[in-house]
Amino acid sequence: MEEVRAYDRVARSRRLVVVGVVVAGGCQWWWWLEVGGGGVCWRWWLPTVAGGRFLCSRCKRIHGQRRIEGRGAILCGGCPRRRLRLWPLEKMSGVGERGYDLEEERVASLIRKCPNMRVLGQIHSHILTRPLPFSTLCFSLSKIICFCALSPMGNILYAQKLLLQNPKPNIFSWNSLIRGFSQYHTSPTTQSFSVFKRLISAGHPNPNTYTLAFVLKSCSMLPAVVEGRQVHSRVIRSGFWSNSFLQSSLVNFYAKCEEIESARKVFDEMPDISMIVWSAMIGGYAKLGLFNEALGLFGDMQKAGVVPDEVTMASVVSACAGLGALDVGSWVHAYIMKRKIMIDTTLSTALINMYAKCGCIEKAKEVFDEMPTKDSRAWSSMIVGFAIHGLPEDALSIFASMEESKLVPEGQKHWASLLQSGIQPSKEHYSCMVDLFCRANLLQEANTFIKNMPIDPDPVILRTFLAACKKNKNMEKGESVAQQLLELEPFKAENYALLSSLYAACSQWSLGHKTNVSGVLHDVGDEVKQEALCEHSERLAIAYGMLKTKAPVVIRIVKNLRVCEDCHEVTKIISKEYEREIIVRDRVRFHKFVGGSCSCNDIW
């Protein structure tokens, strides 16, 4: 009897091998898996493996070959020579119910390499139908929630549903869902804070530092100051006040919510300030336009002996750009080189922006050329730098060239190409086209373009058109657009100043004077207007610069108002008669005066 059983075992195992060889001829490898599964169940493994290895190698299915050799374990690694699709798990048999356990590492690797939600659903159902240990099941479900919440291929609503159905979700699952809502959902603060309140009401598990940091990030995105302050109180009650990660998150939260005083209060109360917190506070000052405070805090950081990193230096360089302080910016650049701080793409872009805004476009081009890799921000900074310096031929974008060279037909051609490509134009695109028409003195075309826009014009577009009306002394169109502008921004002084300039340019004051007094808005005599022009800030700054410096030192002037026409003409004459290079930065662009001419070509 034993001999018959032994013979039967050998015969059945050989039949399995034969079936494997026959199927290999047609490369239908899943047929063998179903038959071979029976071989695994009847413990005829070794002969079956032999046929299976031959079959999988013949059919070029590396996954199947490794899975057979692993006795039914789920394949988690990939084959470097062949890019293979994930095998559907409903074809997988013998795992769990026949004693082959799912290892946590393999589950994590399988979920991490999941290509889409359809395959993830197969993995999820496979895990639920196996008698797994409770720890392995909880681990697997937390990994699925993490994938659904954080992966671009995931579904955060699926993750939320799975979390709510889980009787005992761990803190990792809660953190994944809160972080996912803060990244991908349309209302991150509402959803993230709702999940956070559900976690608190559940009573278990207790939120950790990552939980509170993710909620603070969500609150900073709206911003939501009230909810963020509640999280702040939770940080103190939980005993996490000394955690540098949370301290940095609190400073970032208050800074992004424009609560810079609260951010500084948190900063000053810290017993031990890390480099991350220093960087967050300096970055908060720089983003809010408090450039002097940012540079002052950087000086305090140096006194404290804290070594900055590239993130800190990017904020410091941005502060120098906002102030137009070329000397300080050059010193900061030298400090970066001396300290051998890593210059990444963000820091390089900040340096380009700083040099461009400080009137040193040549140095900005040097930094740009030295960058090993350039992202879109670096290219944009260089393009804007060339544009504000009046160098359209050197700009890297055809739109910048059109804006400065008045290539209206070429601009319309590219605009049509943009629409034909199916790209939805943004407000910035419409603003550039309006500016293009205005610089070419095509007010009628600009007015028609604004009326035919599918979106309402924003204040930037209206101010651009109003400035063009002032230049062309078109009071009718100017008054019409000024009325729209004042309805949108009734309390902004710049709009009233621009409208006053329009009225001044269109007035019937006496002509024939050499001095252009149209920029003086007060209704006084021409002699008084001429005296007022002599006291304009840029003229006083030029006189001071000529007294204190000698050629070939460049005179650099920064002002927050537009250069008036008479000062522009006077500066051109000074640059020619005294052979001095003068660079003036107003609220719009740079003016480089050399030899009696300006880089703006008298268009600004």
C-alpha positions in Angstrom: 0.0 0.0 0.0 2.8 2.4 0.8 4.4 1.6 -2.5 1.2 2.5 -4.3 1.0 5.8 -2.5 4.6 6.6 -3.3 4.1 5.8 -6.9 1.0 8.0 -7.0 2.9 10.9 -5.5 5.6 10.6 -8.1 3.2 10.2 -10.9 1.2 13.3 -9.9 4.2 15.4 -9.4 5.6 14.4 -12.8 2.2 15.3 -14.4 2.5 18.7 -12.9 6.0 19.1 -14.4 4.7 18.0 -17.8 1.8 20.4 -17.6 4.2 23.1 -16.8 6.4 22.3 -19.8 3.4 22.1 -22.1 1.9 25.4 -20.9 5.3 27.0 -21.3 5.1 26.5 -25.1 2.1 28.9 -25.2 3.5 31.1 -22.4 0.2 30.9 -20.5 1.9 30.9 -17.1 -1.2 31.5 -14.9 -2.6 28.1 -15.9 0.3 26.5 -14.3 -0.1 28.5 -11.1 -3.6 27.2 -10.7 -2.5 23.6 -11.2 0.7 24.1 -9.4 -1.2 25.5 -6.5 -2.6 22.0 -6.1 0.9 20.7 -6.0 1.7 23.1 -3.2 -1.4 21.9 -1.3 -0.5 18.2 -1.7 3.0 18.8 -0.6 4.6 17.8 -3.9 6.8 20.9 -3.8 10.2 20.1 -5.2 9.1 18.5 -8.5 6.6 21.3 -8.9 9.2 24.0 -8.3 11.3 22.4 -11.0 8.6 22.7 -13.6 7.6 26.1 -12.4 11.1 27.5 -12.6 11.4 26.2 -16.2 7.9 27.6 -17.1 8.5 31.1 -15.6 12.0 31.4 -17.2 10.5 30.2 -20.5 7.7 32.8 -20.3 10.1 35.5 -19.0 8.0 35.9 -15.8 10.6 36.6 -13.2 7.9 37.3 -10.6 6.4 33.9 -10.8 9.8 32.1 -10.7 10.8 33.9 -7.5 7.4 33.4 -5.9 7.6 29.7 -6.5 11.0 29.4 -5.0 9.7 31.4 -2.0 6.9 28.8 -1.4 4.0 31.1 -2.0 5.4 34.3 -0.3 4.3 37.6 -1.9 6.9 39.0 -4.2 8.0 42.4 -3.0 11.2 43.2 -4.9 11.5 44.0 -8.5 13.7 42.6 -11.3 16.2 45.2 -12.4 16.4 43.8 -16.0 12.7 43.8 -16.7 9.9 46.3 -15.9 7.1 44.0 -14.8 3.5 44.7 -13.7 2.3 43.7 -10.3 0.6 40.3 -10.3 -3.1 40.5 -9.4 -3.6 39.1 -5.9 -6.7 37.2 -6.6 -4.5 34.7 -8.5 -2.3 34.3 -5.4 -3.3 31.2 -3.4 -1.9 29.4 -0.5 -0.9 32.4 1.6 -2.2 32.5 5.2 -4.7 29.7 4.8 -1.9 27.2 4.2 0.4 28.5 6.8 2.5 31.0 4.9 2.5 34.2 6.9 2.5 37.7 5.4 5.6 39.5 6.7 5.3 43.1 7.6 8.3 44.1 5.5 6.9 42.5 2.4 3.5 44.1 2.9 5.1 47.5 3.3 7.1 47.0 0.1 4.2 45.7 -1.8 2.0 48.7 -0.9 4.8 51.2 -1.5 5.1 49.9 -5.1 1.4 49.8 -5.7 0.6 51.5 -9.1 -3.0 52.6 -8.6 -6.1 52.3 -6.3 -7.4 49.2 -8.2 -4.4 47.2 -7.3 -4.5 48.6 -3.8 -8.1 47.4 -3.4 -6.9 43.9 -4.3 -4.2 44.1 -1.7 -6.7 45.4 0.9 -9.2 42.6 0.2 -6.4 40.0 0.2 -5.2 41.2 3.6 -8.7 41.2 5.1 -9.5 37.6 3.9 -6.4 36.1 5.5 -6.1 35.0 9.2 -3.3 37.4 10.0 -1.9 38.2 13.4 -3.5 41.4 14.9 -0.2 43.3 14.8 0.4 42.5 11.2 -3.2 43.4 10.3 -2.9 46.8 12.0 0.4 47.5 10.4 -1.0 46.6 7.0 -4.0 48.9 7.4 -1.9 51.8 8.5 0.3 51.4 5.4 -2.8 51.4 3.2 -4.1 54.6 4.9 -0.7 56.2 4.4 -0.7 55.3 0.7 -4.2 56.6 0.1 -3.6 59.8 2.0 -0.2 60.8 0.8 0.5 59.1 -2.6 -0.5 61.0 -5.8 -2.2 57.8 -6.9 -4.2 57.5 -3.7 -7.6 58.5 -2.6 -7.8 60.4 0.6 -11.6 59.8 1.1 -10.8 56.1 0.9 -8.2 56.6 3.6 -10.7 58.6 5.8 -13.3 55.8 5.5 -10.8 53.1 6.3 -9.6 55.1 9.4 -13.1 55.6 10.7 -13.9 51.8 10.3 -10.7 50.8 12.1 -11.6 50.1 15.8 -8.1 50.9 17.0 -6.1 53.1 14.5 -2.6 53.9 15.6 -1.1 57.4 15.6 0.7 56.8 12.4 -2.7 56.4 10.6 -4.1 59.6 12.2 -1.0 61.5 11.2 -1.1 60.3 7.6 -4.7 61.4 7.2 -4.1 64.8 8.8 -1.1 65.4 6.6 -2.9 64.2 3.5 -5.7 66.7 4.0 -3.2 69.5 4.5 -1.6 68.7 1.1 -4.3 67.6 -1.3 -7.7 68.6 -0.1 -9.4 71.8 -1.2 -10.2 72.8 2.4 -7.2 71.6 4.3 -7.7 73.4 7.6 -11.4 72.4 7.9 -10.7 68.7 7.2 -7.4 68.4 9.0 -8.7 70.1 12.2 -11.9 68.0 12.0 -9.8 64.9 12.0 -7.6 66.3 14.8 -10.7 67.0 17.0 -12.0 63.4 16.3 -8.6 62.1 17.5 -8.8 64.2 20.7 -12.4 63.1 21.4 -11.4 59.5 20.9 -9.0 59.7 23.7 -6.5 57.3 22.2 -3.9 57.4 20.9 -2.4 60.6 22.2 -1.2 63.0 19.5 2.5 63.3 19.1 4.8 66.1 17.8 4.2 65.2 14.2 0.4 65.3 14.7 0.5 68.9 16.1 3.0 70.0 13.4 0.8 68.8 10.6 -2.2 70.5 12.1 -0.2 73.7 12.4 0.8 73.5 8.8 -2.9 73.2 7.8 -3.8 76.2 9.9 -1.1 78.3 8.3 -2.5 77.6 4.8 -5.8 79.4 5.1 -4.7 81.0 7.5 -6.7 80.0 10.6 -5.4 81.9 13.6 -8.0 80.7 16.1 -7.5 77.0 15.4 -3.7 77.5 15.4 -3.8 79.1 18.8 -5.7 76.1 20.1 -3.0 73.8 18.8 -0.4 76.1 20.4 -2.1 75.6 23.8 -2.2 71.8 23.2 1.5 71.9 22.6 2.1 73.5 26.0 -0.3 71.1 27.8 1.3 68.0 26.1 4.7 69.0 27.3 6.2 69.3 23.8 7.2 73.0 24.3 11.0 72.1 24.1 10.7 70.3 20.8 12.5 72.2 18.1 10.4 70.8 15.3 7.2 72.1 16.9 8.9 75.4 17.8 9.8 76.0 14.2 6.2 75.0 13.2 4.7 77.6 15.6 7.0 80.3 14.3 6.2 79.4 10.7 2.5 79.4 11.5 2.4 82.8 13.1 4.6 84.3 10.4 2.4 83.0 7.6 -0.7 84.3 9.4 1.1 87.7 9.6 1.1 87.5 13.3 4.8 88.4 13.5 4.6 89.8 17.0 3.2 86.4 18.3 5.9 84.6 16.3 8.6 86.8 17.9 7.1 86.2 21.3 7.3 82.5 20.8 10.9 82.9 19.6 12.0 85.0 22.6 10.5 82.5 25.1 12.5 79.6 23.8 15.2 78.5 26.2 17.4 76.9 23.5 17.0 78.2 20.0 18.0 75.9 17.2 19.2 76.8 13.8 15.8 75.7 12.4 14.0 78.2 14.6 16.4 81.0 13.7 15.8 80.3 10.0 12.0 80.2 10.5 12.0 83.6 12.2 14.3 85.2 9.7 12.2 83.8 6.9 9.0 85.1 8.5 10.4 88.7 8.7 11.6 88.5 5.0 8.3 87.2 3.7 6.4 90.0 5.4 8.7 92.7 4.0 10.4 93.5 7.3 13.8 93.4 5.8 15.7 95.4 8.4 14.4 93.2 11.1 15.4 90.1 9.2 19.0 91.4 8.8 19.1 92.5 12.4 18.1 89.0 13.5 20.7 87.5 11.3 23.3 89.6 13.1 22.0 88.3 16.4 22.3 84.8 15.1 25.9 85.4 14.3 26.5 86.7 17.8 24.9 83.6 19.2 27.4 81.5 17.3 24.8 79.5 15.4 26.0 78.5 11.9 23.3 79.1 9.3 22.4 76.8 6.4 21.3 77.4 2.9 17.7 78.0 3.8 18.6 80.8 6.3 20.9 82.4 3.8 18.2 82.4 1.1 16.0 84.4 3.4 18.8 86.8 4.3 19.6 87.3 0.6 15.9 88.0 -0.1 15.9 90.7 2.6 18.9 92.3 0.9 17.0 92.2 -2.4 14.0 93.9 -0.8 16.1 96.7 0.6 18.1 97.1 -2.6 21.3 96.9 -0.5 23.9 95.8 -2.9 26.8 96.2 -0.5 25.2 94.1 2.2 24.1 91.6 -0.4 27.6 91.3 -1.8 28.9 90.8 1.8 26.4 88.0 2.3 27.4 86.3 -0.9 31.1 86.5 0.2 30.0 85.1 3.6 28.3 82.1 1.9 31.5 81.4 -0.1 33.8 81.7 2.9 31.7 79.5 5.1 31.3 77.0 2.3 27.5 76.9 2.7 25.9 74.6 0.1 24.5 76.7 -2.7 21.4 74.9 -3.9 18.9 76.0 -6.5 16.8 78.0 -4.1 19.8 80.0 -2.8 21.2 80.6 -6.3 17.8 81.9 -7.4 17.7 84.2 -4.4 21.2 85.6 -5.3 20.1 86.1 -8.9 17.0 88.0 -7.7 19.1 90.1 -5.3 21.7 91.2 -7.8 19.0 91.9 -10.4 17.0 94.1 -8.0 20.1 95.8 -6.8 21.0 97.0 -10.3 23.9 94.6 -10.9 22.5 92.4 -13.7 26.0 91.3 -14.8 26.6 89.7 -11.5 23.2 88.0 -11.6 24.1 86.6 -15.0 27.4 85.2 -13.5 25.5 83.4 -10.7 23.0 82.1 -13.3 25.7 80.7 -15.5 27.4 79.0 -12.6 24.3 77.0 -11.6 24.8 73.3 -12.5 21.0 72.8 -12.7 18.3 75.4 -13.3 14.7 75.1 -12.4 11.8 77.3 -13.5 12.2 79.8 -10.7 15.9 80.4 -11.7 14.9 81.0 -15.3 12.0 83.3 -14.3 14.3 85.4 -12.0 16.8 85.8 -14.8 14.1 86.7 -17.3 12.5 89.3 -14.9 16.0 90.7 -14.2 16.7 91.3 -17.9 13.2 92.8 -18.3 13.4 95.3 -15.5 16.9 96.4 -16.7 15.5 97.1 -20.2 17.5 94.3 -21.9 14.9 92.5 -24.1 17.5 91.1 -26.4 19.1 89.2 -23.6 15.9 87.9 -22.0 15.3 84.2 -22.2 11.6 84.5 -22.9 9.9 85.8 -26.0 7.2 87.4 -23.8 9.8 89.6 -22.1 11.2 90.5 -25.5 7.8 91.5 -26.7 7.1 93.5 -23.6 10.2 95.7 -23.9 10.6 95.8 -27.8 6.9 96.4 -28.5 6.6 93.4 -30.8 2.9 93.4 -30.9 2.3 91.1 -33.9 4.7 88.6 -32.5 3.0 88.8 -29.1 -0.4 88.2 -30.7 1.0 85.3 -32.5 2.2 83.7 -29.3 -1.0 84.5 -27.6 -2.9 82.7 -30.3 -0.5 79.8 -30.0 -1.2 79.7 -26.3 -4.9 79.4 -26.8 -4.6 76.8 -29.5 -2.5 74.6 -27.2 -5.4 74.4 -24.8 -3.6 76.3 -22.1 -5.9 78.3 -19.8 -4.4 81.8 -19.6 -4.0 83.2 -16.1 -4.3 86.8 -14.9 -0.6 87.2 -15.4 -1.0 86.3 -19.0 -3.8 88.8 -19.5 -1.8 91.5 -17.7 1.2 90.9 -20.0 -0.9 91.3 -23.1 -2.5 94.5 -21.8 1.0 95.9 -20.9 2.2 94.9 -24.4 -0.5 97.0 -26.1 0.0 99.9 -23.7 3.7 100.1 -24.3 3.0 100.2 -28.0 0.5 103.0 -27.4 -2.3 100.9 -28.8 -4.9 102.1 -26.4 -7.9 101.0 -28.5 -6.6 97.5 -28.9 -5.8 97.3 -25.2 -9.3 98.6 -24.3 -10.9 96.0 -26.6 -8.8 93.2 -25.2 -9.8 94.1 -21.6 -13.5 94.2 -22.5 -13.3 90.8 -24.2 -11.5 89.1 -21.3 -13.4 86.2 -19.8 -12.3 87.3 -16.3 -12.7 90.6 -14.6 -9.6 92.9 -14.8 -7.7 93.1 -11.6 -6.2 96.3 -10.2 -2.8 95.6 -11.9 -4.3 95.5 -15.3 -6.4 98.7 -14.7 -3.4 100.6 -13.4 -1.4 99.6 -16.4 -4.0 100.9 -18.7 -4.5 104.1 -16.7 -0.8 104.8 -16.8 -0.9 104.4 -20.6 -3.8 106.8 -20.8 -1.8 109.3 -18.8 1.1 109.0 -21.1 -1.1 109.4 -24.2 -3.2 112.1 -22.5 -6.4 110.3 -23.2 -8.7 111.6 -20.5 -11.9 109.9 -21.7 -10.6 106.3 -21.5 -8.5 107.2 -18.4 -11.5 108.4 -16.4 -13.5 105.3 -17.3 -10.8 102.9 -16.2 -10.1 105.0 -13.1 -13.7 104.7 -12.0 -13.4 100.9 -12.1 -10.1 101.0 -10.3 -11.4 103.1 -7.5 -14.3 100.8 -7.0 -12.0 97.9 -6.5 -9.4 99.7 -4.3 -11.1 102.9 -2.9 -8.5 103.4 -0.1 -5.2 102.9 -2.0 -3.4 106.2 -2.4 -1.5 105.1 -5.5 -4.7 105.0 -7.5 -5.5 108.6 -6.7 -2.0 109.7 -7.4 -2.2 108.1 -10.8 -5.5 109.7 -11.6 -4.1 113.1 -10.5 -1.2 112.5 -12.9 -3.7 111.9 -15.7 -5.5 115.2 -14.9 -2.1 117.0 -14.6 -1.0 115.7 -18.0 -4.2 116.7 -19.7 -4.5 120.2 -18.2 -4.4 123.3 -20.3 -1.5 124.8 -18.5 0.8 127.1 -20.5 3.4 125.4 -22.5 6.8 126.5 -23.9 8.9 126.0 -20.7 12.0 123.9 -20.9 11.2 122.3 -17.6 8.5 119.6 -17.8 6.3 120.6 -14.9 3.4 118.2 -15.7 4.6 115.9 -12.9 3.9 118.5 -10.3 0.3 118.1 -9.2 -0.3 121.3 -7.2 -2.1 124.1 -8.8 0.6 126.7 -8.4 2.7 128.9 -10.7 5.3 127.4 -13.0 8.2 129.0 -11.1 7.1 127.3 -8.0 6.8 124.1 -9.9 10.4 124.4 -11.2 11.7 125.0 -7.7 9.7 121.9 -6.5 11.3 119.8 -9.2 14.8 120.7 -8.0 14.0 119.2 -4.7 13.0 115.8 -6.0 14.7 113.0 -4.1 16.6 111.5 -7.0 18.2 114.8 -7.9 19.3 115.4 -4.3 20.7 111.8 -4.2 22.6 112.3 -7.5 24.1 115.5 -6.2 25.2 113.9 -3.0 26.7 110.9 -4.9 28.7 113.2 -7.2 30.1 115.1 -4.2 31.1 111.9 -2.3 32.3 109.7 -5.1 34.4 110.0 -8.2 34.3 108.3 -11.6 34.2 105.4 -12.4 32.2 104.6 -9.2 28.6 103.9 -10.2 25.9 106.1 -8.5 23.1 103.9 -7.4 19.7 105.3 -6.3 16.6 103.5 -5.0 13.3 105.2 -4.7 9.7 103.9 -4.1 8.0 106.2 -6.6 8.1 106.4 -10.4 10.7 108.7 -11.9 9.1 111.8 -13.3 9.8 112.8 -16.9 11.8 116.0 -16.1 14.1 114.1 -13.6 14.6 111.5 -16.3 15.8 114.0 -18.8 18.0 115.8 -16.3 19.7 112.5 -15.3 20.4 111.7 -18.9 22.1 115.1 -19.3 24.1 114.7 -16.1 25.4 111.2 -17.2 26.6 112.7 -20.5 28.1 116.0 -19.2 29.9 114.5 -16.2 30.6 111.1 -17.7 29.1 109.2 -14.9 27.1 106.0 -14.9 23.9 106.4 -12.9 21.5 103.5 -12.0 18.1 104.5 -10.6 15.6 101.9 -9.3 12.0 103.2 -9.1 8.9 101.2 -8.3 8.6 99.7 -11.8 12.1 99.0 -13.1 15.7 100.0 -13.4 17.1 103.0 -15.4 20.7 102.8 -16.4 21.9 106.2 -17.6 25.2 106.2 -19.6 26.4 108.8 -22.1 23.1 110.7 -22.2 20.8 107.7 -22.8 18.7 105.4 -20.7 18.3 101.7 -20.9 14.5 102.1 -20.8 14.5 103.9 -24.2 12.2 106.6 -22.6 9.5 104.0 -22.0 8.7 103.3 -18.4 
